[in-house]
Structure formats: C-alpha cells, structure tokens
Amino acid sequence: MTDPKPRPGRGRPRTITRERVADAGIALGLAQLSVVGVAAALGVTQMALYKRVGGLEELRSLVAEEAFLRWPLPDPEEDADLEAYLHRFSLSLWRLVHRHAGIAPYLLRRDWITDAMLRHTQEHQARVAECFGLTATQSSRLVFTVAYHCCAIADTSRSEAPDGEKIEPLHEFGLKALIAGAIALSGDDG
C-alpha cells in the first residue's frame, strides 16, 4: 500500500517570493529546471507559481540572474597586479559555470543578460578600473574578454567528474595567454 499524496495545508498559502523561487531553481539546476519541479520544491501549485513567473523562460532567467548575482566576485583590491587579479577572476568564473550547468548563455548572450546582471558587471568593471588605474573602456574590454572566453571554454569543457570545477592545465594556460595578450593590447584604444 502506498502513502497517499500529502494534501496542501489549509489556511494561508505559502508566500512565493523571488528568493524562494531562486533558491528552489538553483537547487534543481538550470539544466533540469522546470515549472513543475520548482512548484513541487516550493510546495505550491504550478498555477500559483505561474502567477509569480510568466513561464519557463522567465523562470530560467530569474534563476540564472540570481545565481550570477549571488556569485562572490573576487575583490580586485586583494591582488597586487592586474594579471593576478584577472587570473583569479577567471578561475572563480570557471567554478561558477561548473556549479551552474546551463548558465553560460545567460552570461554570454547580450539578449539574455538582465539589467541587474549588466549593472552588477559594470560596477565590477568600475572597481577594476579604479584599483588598477585603467580607463572604463580598458577595464570593460579586459574583464569582458576574459569573462567571455572563460565562460565559453568552461561551458564547452564541462566535466561531471567530482573535480569538474578544477580547470585543466591546457585551458588554464590558454586563459593565462589570453589575459597576458589582452593586457598587452589594453593600451590600444583603437
């Protein structure tokens, strides 16, 4: 004999907050994300969740945005030089992409990057510019170049191995070369 399905409790329905939706979505993962799964995790009906998010694409965007905004960006003030910082930044970004399978398009495609993500990115680029004496354009180019290539490489080389967040030596060498080349070119405003 199977246990009957638990019935929704009587009284006040559970509050469906952005934070709770994001927590449930992050726990499920972008690759397995579904309205049904998030509703079940929250203990609410699908219809109740649809009142908060318009559909699967909006849900995916919300979860990707929250995963990105919760990512603790490395502090540029902790590094003695720009190259060391950009390397640490790339390793941190690599781990973000590996922790959140499916997030890369939300970080790479301009039409999927939300306004909140863009503001967060621009604030970070301003801090990098200030810490290392760069212009806003130089900082933007450097951070974007490293982030774009790191996300693309991390996403396409994803490993399900337990140490999947550890960057492979050849990829790390490529990122170091990219960083060194980007820094060398950063003085060129052309």
ABEGO torsion letter per residue (X at the ends): XBBBBBBBBBEBBBBBBAAAAAAAAAAAEAAABBAAAAAAAAGBBAAAAAAABAEAAAAAAAAAAAAAAABBBBBAAABABAAAAAAAAAAAAAAAAAABBGAAAAAABAAABBAAAAAAAAAAAAAAAAAAGBBAAAAAAAAAAAAAAAAAAAAAABBABAAAABBBAAAAAAAAAAAAAAAAAAABAX
